[in-house]
Amino acid sequence: MYFAIMATDVPDSLQARLAARPDHLARLHALQDAGRLLVAGPHPAIETVDPGPAGFTGSLIIAEFPSADAAQAWAADDPYVAAGVYAEVTIKPFKPVLPA
């Protein structure tokens, strides 16, 4: 089943986010290579693709996991969690409908 992993950043997280980004992306690429990643990306703090020093307010990852517990365990091991980027992480089941 797919799960949406929705994370909210702590204030002023940009430097910690940038430092942990290579390890964070490596984990996402592993999900993608396994055919389990539907979509992943950050939420810019302002309406632009590259928010510069404004940074990001969080992230969304939608990926396939065997259970909510497995999604939670994967999310808990994220380098952004270890680096203190995320203030909160919420995980919910997700049912893709469109595009079909």
N, C-alpha and C positions, 0 to 999 in steps of 0.2 A: 504494500500500500504506500501511496505517497503521503509525506508529511511536510507541512509548512513550518519552517524554523524561522521565527520572526524575532529579531534581536534589536534592542534599543541601546544606543551608545551612551556612555557616561559623557558629561560635558567635557569639551576640550580633549577629545580622544584622538585627534588626527595624528599626532606624533607616534603614539603607541600603536595605532592602526597601521601606519606606514611601516613601522619596524616589524610587525608580525605578519604583514601581508604576504610575503613569499611563502611562508609555511601554511598560511590559511588557504592560499590559492592551490598549493600542492595537494591538499586534502580534497578540494573541490575537483581538481583534475582527476584524481583517483576515482571519485564518484562518477565523473563523466566517462572515463575510460571503461568503467564497469557497466555503463549504460543505465545508471540509476539517477542521474541528475536531470531534472526537468528545466530548472532555471535557477540562477543565483546572481545576486548583485546588491550593491549598497543603495541607501537612500541619501542622495545629496541634500545638504542642509539648505541649499538654494536652488532655484529652478534653472539648472544648467548641468550638462554632463560632467564638466570639470569644475567643481565648486572652489578649487584652490584652497586658500586658508580657512574658508568657511567650513570645510570638511563634510562629514557625513553624520546622520542621526541614527543610523542603524543599518541592518541588512535583512535580506529575505533569501532564503534557500528553500527550494522545493525539490525534494529528492525521495527516492524509494528506499524504504527500510522494512524489515520484517515485522517490526512492532513499534509502538510508541516508546517502549523502554529502550529499544535499540537506537531510535532517533535521538532520544534524550542523552544516551551515553555518548553517541557520536558528537552531539552538540556540546556536551560538557568538556570534551577533549579538544575543542577548537582552540587554536593559538590565540584568537582574539579574547577568549575567556581567560586564558592564562596571563595574557598581557594587560588585563583589566580594561579592555575596550568596551565590553558589554556590561550595562547596568542590569539588564533583564533579558531573558530568553524565554519565549513562549513557543510551544510546539502543539500543533493541531493536525488532525488528519486532513488530507486534501484530496478531493476528487476532481481530476481533470475532465472537463467537458468539451471545451472549445479551445483552439481549433481541433476539429475532429480528424 
